[in-house]
């Protein structure tokens, strides 16, 4: 799989739409910093542990639990190298004891590639291919490797090329932080950056709840869904034009 397209944006279960029962947590979003790779990978692994796309890509639960932190670390490193990683924490003084994050740990993260990086990956992106194969244990787990390759093939065929855009790769919050507005804060920070640059944004989402969340941010369906083989989830491409 090619690294620049090895970033499925499964924003569904990991970040459900907010509702009236949102808990009062003051989320603080900032750019991720070098040295936070492991913490962000753990947060995303927790966020996507029950996501439909991850359940399909890594069908063995023990293998999935082992590899998701390493899988996400590769993506964190790749996006962070391009300034495409945001972290959300609870504000100092908030309780949040039941949100699943230890003191100082992020509640969640958003990863993206800036314009041009999906279409023209650099040397560091190329190195991520081998790192990703090692992270998922591809040599001993052929089925997950084949399923990730299937995702990549479909994404490559359908990825928009008509104008430059930010590619929203992953966004998720820990299960205990769902309903705290942390996810909305991440999406708002990302879209603020997109709009400041006068750019468009593109993503794929694997669940109706993820599509509804992105629709709140101005994304609209972009063509037919991507149907994964073997009864896998359908990925809905979504697009948000420049504002």
N, C-alpha and C positions, 0 to 999 in steps of 0.2 A: 504494500500500500504506500502511496506517496504521502509524505508527511504533511504537506500543506493542506491536503484534503482529508487527513486522518483526524479531523476534529468535528465529529458529529455533534450537533447542537440539540441535545435531548432535554429541552427545558420543561418537560411535562411534570412527572411526579415530583421531581426535585424542587420544583418551585411553583406550587399551585396558586391559583388566583386568590387575591385577598378577599376577605368578606367583612361583614359588619362586626364580627367577633375578634378582629385583630387585637392582639395583646399589645399593651403599651410598652414598647421598647424603643429607645431612641437609637436608630442605626446610624453609624458613622462610616461613610465610604471614602476610601482613599486608594491611590495607586499602590499596588503590591510592591514590596521591596525585595532586593536580593537577600537571601537568607531565610525567606519565608516559604520556600518551595514546599517543604514537608508539611507545614501547617496548612497551607492552602490545599495540597493534595489530599490530606486527611479530611478536610471539610468537604471537598467535592466527592470523595469516596463515600462518606456518610450520606451526602445529599442524594447520590445516584444509586445507592445500594438497592433500592426497590424500583428503580426506573425501568420501564418496559424495554427500552433499547439495551440496557446493560444486562437485564435478565435473559434477553435473547442472545446477545453477543457472548456472554459467559454463562452457559446453562448450568454448569456445576457450581453449586453454592459455595463449597469450600474453596474451589479455585477462584471464584469471583471475589470472595472476601480477602484472599491473599493478594490478588494482583491489582485490585482497583486503586489502592494508594500509589503503587508504582506506575500504573497506567496514567493516572492523572498527573503524577509528578512530571512525566515526559511532556505533557501538554502545557503544564504550568511553566516549565522551563522555556519551551518554545515561544509561548505568547509573551512571557515576561521579557524575553530578549528583544521583542519588538514593541515594548511598552504597552502590551495588550492584556494586562492582568489587573483586576480591581478586587479589593478585599473589603468586606463589611464586618465591623465589630459593633458590639453594644457600647453605647456611650459610657464614659466613666461615671460611676455612681449608680448606674442601673443595676437592679438585682439580677434578673435573668438566670436564676439558678437552674431552671428547668429547660434551658434552651439548648443544652447539649454541648456547650463550649466551655472549656476551662478558662480561667482568667487569662486574658491576653490572646486567646485563640480566636480565629475568625469564625463568625457565624456562617459565612459562605463566601463565594467568589464568583466572578464573571471573567471569562477568558475570551479574547477576540484577536483577530488579525486585522491590522490596518490595511487600507487600500494598497493593492499591488502585491501583497505578500502571499496570498493564496495563488495568484496567477504566476508569480515568478519567485519561488522560494529560493533562499540563499543557501550557502554552504552549511550554516548551522541547522537549517531546516532539514537538509539532506541527512545530516548525522542523526536526526531524531528517528528516522525510519528504523535503523538498527536498534536504537535504544527502546523503541516501542515494542519491537519483536522480542527483545530480551525481557522487557517488563511483563509481558503477558505469557512468557514461557512458551513461545511459539513452537520451539523444537519438540516439546513434549505434549503440546495441546493444539493439535492441528485444527480442530473444529472451530475454536474461537478465532484463530488466525484467519481461517477461510471466511468466517462471518464478518469480521472486520474488513476484510478485503472486499466483500460484497457491498458493504456500506460505502466504502471508498469509491468503488466503480460507479455506483448509482449517483453519488454526490458529484463525481467528476463529470458525468454526462449531463447533469441538470444544473450545475452551478452557473449563475448568470454571468455573462461576459459582455453585456451591452453597455455597461458603464462601471466606473470604479465604485467601490463600496467597502464598508467595514463588514467583516464576517464575524457574526456572533457565534462563537464555538460552543461554549458551555456557560450556563448560569444555574446556580443552585445554592440552597441553604440547607443546613443541617435539619433533620426531621424535627428536633425540638425547637427550632427557630422559625418554623413555618407559622404563618399568621402573625408575625411580629413586624411586618413592613420591611424587613431586611431585603427581601427579594425585589420589592418595588424600588427600594433605594438604589440597589445595584443597577437595575435597568435604567432608572432615571439618570444616574451618573454616566452610564455608557452613552445614552442617547444625547445627553448634553454635549459630550465630546464629539459625537457624530455631527450634531447640528452646528456646533461651533466651526467645524471643518467644512461645512456645506456639503456633506457627503450623504450617500444612501447607506442602507444597512440590509443585510441578508442573513437568514438563519433557516434551520430546519428544526421542526419540533415533532416529537414522537407521541404526543397525547393531546386530546382536546383541551385539557386544562392548560397546557403550555401554550397552545394556540390562542386561547382566550386571554391569557396574561399578556402575550406579545401584542395581541390586538389592542389592548388597552394602551400600549405604547405607540400605536399608529401603524403596526405591521398589518399587511393584508396578504391573503393567499396569492401564491405566485405559481400558477400552473397546477398540474395534477400531482397527487401524492406519489412519493417514491415507495413502491411495494417491495419489501424485502422478501427473499425466498424462504421457503420452508415454514410458512405461517408466522413470519416475523412481523413486528409492528410496521405501520405505515408512517413514513416521515413526510410531514407537510411543509413544503417550502413556503417561506413568507418573506416579503419585501417591504421596505419602508423607504420611500423616496426622500430626496433632500428637502429640508425645511428652510 
